[in-house]
Amino acid sequence: MIHVPDVAAAASWYERLGFTIERTHSDDGVMSWALLSFGTTEVMFSEGGRPSDAHRREVDLYIHTDDVAETFARIGGEVDVVEPPHDTFYGMRELIVRDLNGFWLTFGEPLAHSS
């Protein structure tokens, strides 16, 4: 559960990256909660978060993907890229981006599956 200033804006932003909006809840016509999925990964957003201009927020999301290069090709021009695709010492190929609220999303795949 990540608290954000605007749940509808967060859900829309993640949907553009390929997440699926599974369920939402609204209070007085304003989306106050949302559950989104990306493959088998799920994340929930709830109202009440504060805006921040910090370089890195309190929460990072790690999302397993089958193809970091394809993910980067699809979303790289539409997001704030923190680190382009790179190999890590712990055997992953990763892409790190920042969402509309400053939270980092790392998309990762095992190097054995990278091309």
Secondary structure, 3 states (H helix, E strand, C coil): CEEECCHHHHHHHHHHCCCEEEEEEEECCEEEEEEEEECCEEEEEEECCCCCCCCCCCCEEEEECCCHHHHHHHHHHHCEEEEEEEECCCCEEEEEEECCCCCEEEEEEEHHHCC
